[in-house]
Structure formats: structure tokens, C-alpha cells
């Protein structure tokens, strides 16, 4: 088996969450809606979809303040209208 030598293989150290920036930031954002040990089976798919929509329509500095939905072309930029929680 051959490997492309131009690709960097980077692994983070255990118990060093600051080495996994985007992952840890996303987890922090999710904690606004779901506690750490939340049982997802207690949520309806519609409730989970609302959480996903809120996260996907939140501007991110790493994306030059675009939303993930805009940056990855999944939707046309438009205001998000969600039902009150």
C-alpha cells in the first residue's frame, strides 16, 4: 500500500480539546440546545431539524461571517423563520 507523501497526517492528543477547534466549537454550540448526555430518542425529528437549522444559519467567523448553509451552497441566503421554542 502506498501513501501520498504530500498529505499531512495530523492526530490530536487525548484530553487536549483545544487541538480540535471546529469540532469543539460545534459541540459548544450544540450544548445550547442539548445537554451533554441528552438522550436523542426523547426529541422528535422536527425538533432536531430546528436545532440543525439554527446552527446552519448562524454566521461563523471562520467562514468570513457567512452561514454554513450559505458557504456550502445548500440554500440561497434568506432570513430564517423558525417557530418559537
MIDOSE-1310 file (N, C-alpha, C; in nm, 2 decimals, decimal comma, always signed):
residues 85
xxxx	+0,08/-0,12/+0,00/+0,00/+0,00/+0,00/+0,09/+0,12/+0,00; +0,06/+0,22/-0,09/+0,14/+0,34/-0,10/+0,06/+0,45/-0,04; +0,13/+0,55/+0,01/+0,07/+0,67/+0,06/+0,12/+0,79/-0,01; +0,04/+0,89/-0,03/+0,08/+1,02/-0,08/+0,16/+1,09/+0,02
xxxx	+0,28/+1,12/+0,00/+0,37/+1,19/+0,10/+0,34/+1,34/+0,12; +0,25/+1,39/+0,03/+0,22/+1,54/+0,04/+0,11/+1,56/+0,14; +0,04/+1,46/+0,18/-0,07/+1,48/+0,27/-0,03/+1,47/+0,41; -0,06/+1,57/+0,49/-0,02/+1,57/+0,63/-0,12/+1,48/+0,71
xxxx	-0,06/+1,40/+0,80/-0,14/+1,31/+0,88/-0,13/+1,37/+1,02; -0,23/+1,44/+1,07/-0,23/+1,51/+1,20/-0,34/+1,45/+1,29; -0,29/+1,40/+1,40/-0,38/+1,35/+1,50/-0,37/+1,44/+1,63; -0,48/+1,45/+1,69/-0,48/+1,53/+1,82/-0,45/+1,44/+1,93
xxxx	-0,39/+1,50/+2,04/-0,36/+1,43/+2,16/-0,49/+1,41/+2,24; -0,50/+1,30/+2,31/-0,61/+1,28/+2,40/-0,61/+1,39/+2,51; -0,73/+1,42/+2,55/-0,75/+1,52/+2,66/-0,69/+1,66/+2,62; -0,69/+1,69/+2,50/-0,64/+1,82/+2,45/-0,74/+1,88/+2,35
xxxx	-0,86/+1,92/+2,40/-0,97/+1,96/+2,31/-0,94/+2,09/+2,23; -0,84/+2,17/+2,28/-0,81/+2,29/+2,21/-0,74/+2,26/+2,07; -0,70/+2,13/+2,05/-0,64/+2,09/+1,93/-0,75/+2,06/+1,82; -0,87/+2,05/+1,86/-0,98/+2,02/+1,77/-1,08/+2,14/+1,77
xxxx	-1,03/+2,25/+1,72/-1,11/+2,37/+1,73/-1,25/+2,37/+1,67; -1,27/+2,34/+1,55/-1,40/+2,34/+1,49/-1,49/+2,24/+1,55; -1,44/+2,12/+1,58/-1,52/+2,02/+1,65/-1,57/+2,06/+1,78; -1,48/+2,12/+1,86/-1,51/+2,16/+2,00/-1,61/+2,28/+1,99
xxxx	-1,59/+2,37/+1,90/-1,68/+2,49/+1,88/-1,82/+2,44/+1,85; -1,83/+2,34/+1,76/-1,96/+2,29/+1,72/-2,03/+2,22/+1,84; -1,95/+2,15/+1,92/-2,00/+2,09/+2,04/-2,06/+2,19/+2,14; -1,98/+2,30/+2,15/-2,02/+2,41/+2,24/-2,16/+2,47/+2,20
xxxx	-2,17/+2,49/+2,06/-2,29/+2,54/+2,01/-2,41/+2,45/+2,03; -2,38/+2,32/+2,02/-2,49/+2,22/+2,04/-2,54/+2,22/+2,18; -2,45/+2,24/+2,28/-2,48/+2,24/+2,42/-2,58/+2,35/+2,46; -2,60/+2,45/+2,37/-2,70/+2,55/+2,39/-2,84/+2,49/+2,38
xxxx	-2,85/+2,38/+2,31/-2,98/+2,31/+2,29/-2,99/+2,17/+2,35; -2,88/+2,10/+2,36/-2,88/+1,97/+2,41/-2,78/+1,96/+2,52; -2,81/+1,90/+2,64/-2,71/+1,89/+2,74/-2,62/+1,77/+2,70; -2,51/+1,76/+2,77/-2,40/+1,66/+2,73/-2,45/+1,52/+2,71
xxxx	-2,53/+1,47/+2,80/-2,57/+1,33/+2,80/-2,72/+1,32/+2,75; -2,76/+1,41/+2,67/-2,90/+1,41/+2,63/-2,93/+1,28/+2,55; -3,05/+1,23/+2,58/-3,10/+1,11/+2,51/-3,17/+1,16/+2,38; -3,11/+1,14/+2,27/-3,17/+1,20/+2,14/-3,31/+1,13/+2,11
xxxx	-3,33/+1,01/+2,17/-3,46/+0,95/+2,14/-3,58/+1,02/+2,20; -3,55/+1,12/+2,29/-3,66/+1,19/+2,35/-3,70/+1,31/+2,27; -3,62/+1,34/+2,16/-3,65/+1,45/+2,07/-3,72/+1,40/+1,95; -3,81/+1,48/+1,89/-3,87/+1,44/+1,76/-3,77/+1,48/+1,65
xxxx	-3,79/+1,43/+1,54/-3,70/+1,46/+1,42/-3,72/+1,61/+1,39; -3,85/+1,66/+1,40/-3,87/+1,80/+1,38/-3,79/+1,89/+1,47; -3,79/+1,85/+1,60/-3,71/+1,93/+1,70/-3,56/+1,93/+1,66; -3,51/+1,82/+1,62/-3,37/+1,81/+1,59/-3,34/+1,89/+1,46
xxxx	-3,44/+1,89/+1,37/-3,42/+1,97/+1,24/-3,42/+2,12/+1,27; -3,50/+2,16/+1,37/-3,49/+2,30/+1,41/-3,36/+2,34/+1,47; -3,30/+2,25/+1,55/-3,17/+2,28/+1,61/-3,06/+2,28/+1,49; -3,07/+2,19/+1,40/-2,98/+2,19/+1,29/-2,99/+2,31/+1,21
xxxx	-3,11/+2,36/+1,18/-3,14/+2,48/+1,10/-3,08/+2,60/+1,17; -3,10/+2,61/+1,31/-3,04/+2,72/+1,38/-2,89/+2,72/+1,37; -2,83/+2,61/+1,38/-2,68/+2,60/+1,37/-2,63/+2,63/+1,23; -2,70/+2,58/+1,13/-2,66/+2,60/+0,99/-2,69/+2,75/+0,94
xxxx	-2,77/+2,82/+1,01/-2,80/+2,96/+0,97/-2,73/+3,06/+1,07; -2,64/+3,02/+1,15/-2,56/+3,10/+1,24/-2,43/+3,14/+1,17; -2,40/+3,27/+1,15/-2,28/+3,32/+1,09/-2,16/+3,27/+1,17; -2,05/+3,23/+1,10/-1,93/+3,18/+1,16/-1,81/+3,27/+1,11
xxxx	-1,73/+3,31/+1,21/-1,61/+3,39/+1,18/-1,52/+3,32/+1,08; -1,50/+3,18/+1,10/-1,41/+3,11/+1,01/-1,46/+3,11/+0,86; -1,59/+3,14/+0,84/-1,65/+3,14/+0,71/-1,67/+3,29/+0,66; -1,59/+3,38/+0,72/-1,60/+3,52/+0,69/-1,74/+3,57/+0,71
xxxx	-1,80/+3,53/+0,82/-1,93/+3,57/+0,87/-2,04/+3,52/+0,78; -2,02/+3,43/+0,69/-2,13/+3,36/+0,62/-2,18/+3,25/+0,71; -2,30/+3,21/+0,68/-2,35/+3,09/+0,75/-2,30/+2,96/+0,68; -2,30/+2,85/+0,75/-2,26/+2,73/+0,68/-2,35/+2,70/+0,56
xxxx	-2,48/+2,72/+0,57/-2,57/+2,70/+0,46/-2,53/+2,78/+0,34; -2,49/+2,91/+0,36/-2,45/+2,99/+0,25/-2,32/+2,95/+0,20; -2,22/+2,92/+0,29/-2,09/+2,89/+0,24/-2,08/+2,76/+0,16; -2,16/+2,66/+0,20/-2,16/+2,54/+0,13/-2,26/+2,52/+0,03
xxxx	-2,33/+2,63/+0,00/-2,43/+2,63/-0,11/-2,55/+2,55/-0,10; -2,59/+2,52/+0,02/-2,71/+2,43/+0,04/-2,84/+2,51/+0,02; -2,83/+2,64/+0,04/-2,95/+2,72/+0,02/-2,91/+2,86/-0,03; -3,01/+2,93/-0,08/-2,99/+3,07/-0,11/-3,00/+3,15/+0,02
xxxx	-2,91/+3,25/+0,03/-2,92/+3,33/+0,15/-3,06/+3,39/+0,17; -3,12/+3,37/+0,28/-3,25/+3,43/+0,31/-3,27/+3,43/+0,46; -3,36/+3,51/+0,51/-3,38/+3,51/+0,65/-3,45/+3,38/+0,70; -3,40/+3,34/+0,81/-3,46/+3,21/+0,87/-3,58/+3,24/+0,96
xxxx	-3,69/+3,17/+0,93/-3,81/+3,19/+1,01/-3,84/+3,06/+1,08; -3,82/+3,06/+1,21/-3,85/+2,94/+1,29/-3,96/+2,97/+1,39; -4,03/+2,86/+1,42/-4,14/+2,88/+1,52/-4,08/+2,90/+1,66; -4,14/+2,97/+1,74/-4,09/+3,00/+1,88/-4,07/+2,86/+1,95
x	-3,97/+2,86/+2,03/-3,94/+2,73/+2,10/-4,02/+2,72/+2,22
